[in-house]
Amino acid sequence: MLSSPTRGALVAAALIAVSTPAFAHVSFEAAQAAPNSSYKAILRIPHGCDGTPTLKVRVRIPEGVVAVKPMPKPGWKLETAKGAYVRAYQVQGEAVSEGVTDIVWTGSLDDAHYDEFVFQARFTDAFQPGATVYFPVVQECEKGTQEWTQVPAAGEDPHKLASPAPGVKIAAAAHAAPAAQKAGALTIEQPWSRATPGGAKVGGGYLRITNTGKESDRLIGGSFPNASRVEVHEMTMENDIMRMKQVAGGLEIKPGATLELKPGGYHLMFMDLTAPLAEGQVMKGTLVFEKAGTVAVEYTVRGMGGAAPAAGHHQHH
């Protein structure tokens, strides 16, 4: 019969044997991203090469991934290589034709230690939902090199590769318009908001409401996460000055009419935000109508892009 210490050692060894493959390969902490959106890449390096320390980590940025910004790492030298893209990509309304193609961190990571290397990037419309984007990584050690560069062929299981490149799967589009929802005689379509800079205290809400009934209804407010209240506002141009004010009593939606809340016109204001809105988020809130009552909605947060007022100043009353 085995002693307790011996049994414990065997159990520990068995657990290590089972768990090691999950951490044996270089991989990303978040292996999924939304299409045409920003992504924080956290690359995990679990070990060195044949028991020797890792001295360099090289990451190749695939075509179609742009706006790459690596994070400096204490104790490591950071270098990047830049080059032209095969084609220009649209990023928040601007054409981007070149950028970072390679990232290199140089330092020392003992074989017995684990560490993470971080960079920010953006997946463009070059990738469709369901696709996996692979980032070839070369790990240079004191003795030897490990090339994590194998990309599976169509239909091939990447887990069966000896040295697979870490990949990120493109999920369903974060900005895909959700199905229209009904609330009595009202049809509500495409609620969305814009990302806000850090420290911003207000955000905007936009959507389309159609009244298919025979009586008018009125949008009078709602609720939004991290906001103290939701107000209905109107933006107008008066004497070359852009003015924004709260609409007293809410907005009427007449029978057979469609009310569109959009930048530069009627819109919702999320007041006293306690946290910024980030592109790609889906925020659950409500709309409150005079007759239809309270309706749950989800706002998709898009980028900060969009035209500023054409002229004059912006005053908020």
N, C-alpha and C positions, 0 to 999 in steps of 0.2 A: 504494500500500500504506500502511496506517495504521501510525503509529509505536506502540511499546509503550505509552507513556503515554496516547496517544489511545485505543488499544484498551482499556486498563484503565479509562479514564474511561467509555467506552461500556458496558462490562460492569457497572461500578458503577451507572450510571444505569439499566440494565435491571433489575438486582436491586432497586433502590429502587422502580422502577415496579411490579414484581411484588409486592413485599412490602408496599407502602403500604396497599392496601385492607384487609389483615388488621388494621391498627392504626388505620384511619381513624375507626372508630366507637367511641363510648364502650361499654365492655364490662366484664364481671366476669372476674376471673382464673380463678375456679372456676365454671364455668357449669352445675354439676350439684350437687344436694343430695338428701339422704334425706328422705322425708316425715316430718312430725311430729318434727322434730329441729332442733338448733341449727345455724347456718350463719354462717361468717365471710365477710362480703362485702368483697371488695377491688375497688373500682370504679376502672377505669383511664381516665385522661383523657389522650389522646395528643397533643392540639394545641389551639390557641386558635380564634378565629373570624376568618377572613380575615386572618390574620397578626397579630392583636392578642392581648394577654394575656387569660387567663381570670381573672375577678375573683370569680365566685361559682359554686358547684356546688350545685344543689338536687336532692334526691332525694325522690320521693313513695313512701311505703310502701304497697303494695297491701293491701287487706282480706285478712285471713287470715294475715298476717305479724305476729308479736307479739314482745314482749320485746326491742325494738330498743334497742341501746346504741351510739351513735356513738363513735369514737375521736377524741379531741382531736388536732389537727395543729399542730405548732410553726409559728408565724407566721401561723396562720389563726384567725379567730374562728368559733366553733361555736355554732349555734343549733338548737333543735328546736321543733316545734309538736306539741301533743298533742290527742287527741280521743277520742270514744267509738267503739267498734267497732260494726258492724251487729249483731253478736251476741257473746255471751260465749264464750271458748275455754278449754278445759281445758289447763293447763300444770302438769305434775307434781302433779296432784291438786287444783289451785286454779283457780277461775274468774277469768279475766282479761277485763275488759270495756272497757278503755281503755288507750291507750299512745301512743307516738310515731307520728305520721302523716307528718311531713316533717322532713328534715335539711337544714341549710344551712351550708356552709363558705364563709367570705368571706376573701379574701386576694389573692394575685397569683401567677399561673403563666405564665411567658413562652411564647409560641407555639412556640418552638423546644425547649421542655422537655416532659418527660413526668412525670406524678405519679400517685399512688394515694390514694384516700380510703376509709377502712375503717369498717365498722360490724358489729356482731353482731346477729343476729336469729334468730327461730325460725319455721319453717314449721309450721303447724298441720294438723289433719286436714281442713281445707277443701280441700286439694290432694291429688289422687290421683296415683299413679305414672304417668308419661308426660306429665303436664301441664307447661307452661312458665309460670312466673310472671314478669311483666314489671314493671320498676321505671322509671317515667318519670323522666327526668333533664333538667334545664334548665341549660345552660351559659351564663352571662352573661359577656360579654367587654367589653373597653374600647370596642370598636366592634361592635355587633351581639350577637345571641343565637342560640344553637344549641339547638333543642328536640329532644331524643332521646326522643320520646314516641309514635312510631308503633308500633302493635301489629298484627301480621298477623291477617287473617281466617282462619277455619278452612280449612286446606289451602293457605294462601298461604305462599310461601317468604319468611322474614324477611330473607334476604340481598338480596332485590330491593327492599327499602324504602330510601328515601333517608335517613331519619333514624330508624332503629329504636330502640325502647327496649331497654336491655340486659335479657336474660332469664336465668332459672335454671331448668333442667329438673329435675323431680322424678324421681329414679331409683326403682328397686325398693325396697320397704320394707326399711329396715335391720333392723327388728325382726321381720320376718316369720319365723315358725318354720320352720326347715329341715326337710327330710324326715327321718323317723325312720331311724336306721341300725341295721344288724344286726351283732352281733359274736357269732358262734356262736349260742347259745340266748338271748342277751340282745338286747333292743331298747332303744336309747337315744334319748330325745326331748328336744328343746328345751333344750340347754345355754345358760345365760345367766349374766351377772354384773351387778353394779351399778357405776356410775361412782363413783370415789373422790375425795375432796378432795386437793389438793396436799399432799404430805408424808405421806400415809397409807402405812403399811407393810404393811397386810394388805388383802385383798379376799376376796369370797365367791363361790362357784360353786354353781349350782343346776341341777337336771335331774331327769329321770324315767327309771328303769330298770325294765324288765319282764323277768322270767325265764320264757321259754316252754318251757324244758327240763324234764327230770325229776330234775336234780341241782342242789343249791345252788351258788352262786358267791359271791364276796366282793369288794367294792370295797375296795382297800387303799391307793390313792393315785393319783398322776398327775404331770403336769408342766404348767407354765403360763409363758408369756413374762414376763420381767422378775421372776419369783419364784424364790427359792432352792429352794423345795420346796412340795409340795401335801399337806395333811393333811386327814383326815376328822374332822369335829368334830360335837359334839352340843350343842344349847342347851336348857337346862331351867330351870325356875323352882323354887328351893328357899328356903322361908321368905321369900317376897316379894323374893328376890334372883335376878336373871337370871345364870345361870352357863353358861360355855361351856368345854368341855374336849375334848381329843382322844380319839377312840374307838380304844382299843387293839385291834389286830388287824383293823381295818376293819369294814365293814358287810356282813352276810349278806343275800343276795337268794335267798329260798327259791323252790322250783319253783312256778310259777303266780302268784307274788307280784309286786307292783309297789312299788318303793322310790322315794319322792319326796324329793329333797333340796330344801329350801325355806327361806326366812328364818324364823327362830323355831324350827327343828327341826334335823334332820340337814342338814349342808351341807359343802362343801369350803372350806378356808381356803388362800388363796394367800399365802404367808409371805414377808416381807422384800422387798416390791415395790420396785423401783428407779425406777418411773415410775407416775404415776397412771393410772387407767383412765378413758377419756373416752367419754361417751355416743355411740353410733353405731359404735364400733369393733367389729371382729370379730377375736377373738384365737384363734389356733390353739394347742391344747394336747393333752394325752393323758389318758386314764384307764387305770389299771392294775388288772386283775382277777386273782384267784387262778387261775382256769381259762381265762378268755377271753383273758388276756394284755393287751398294750398296745393301746389303741384310740385312734386320732386323732379329735379332736372340735373343733368351733369354737364358742366362746362369744360370743354377742351381748351387748354391753355396753349396758344400759339406763340410765335416769336414776337419780338418787340417791333418788328417792321411795320410799315404803313406810313402814308404821307402825313407830314405835319401840316398845320394850317398854311394856306397859300400865302397869306400876308398878314401883317398887323401883329397884335399882341394877344395873349390869352389870359383872360381874367375869369376867376372862378368866384361866383357870388353864392 
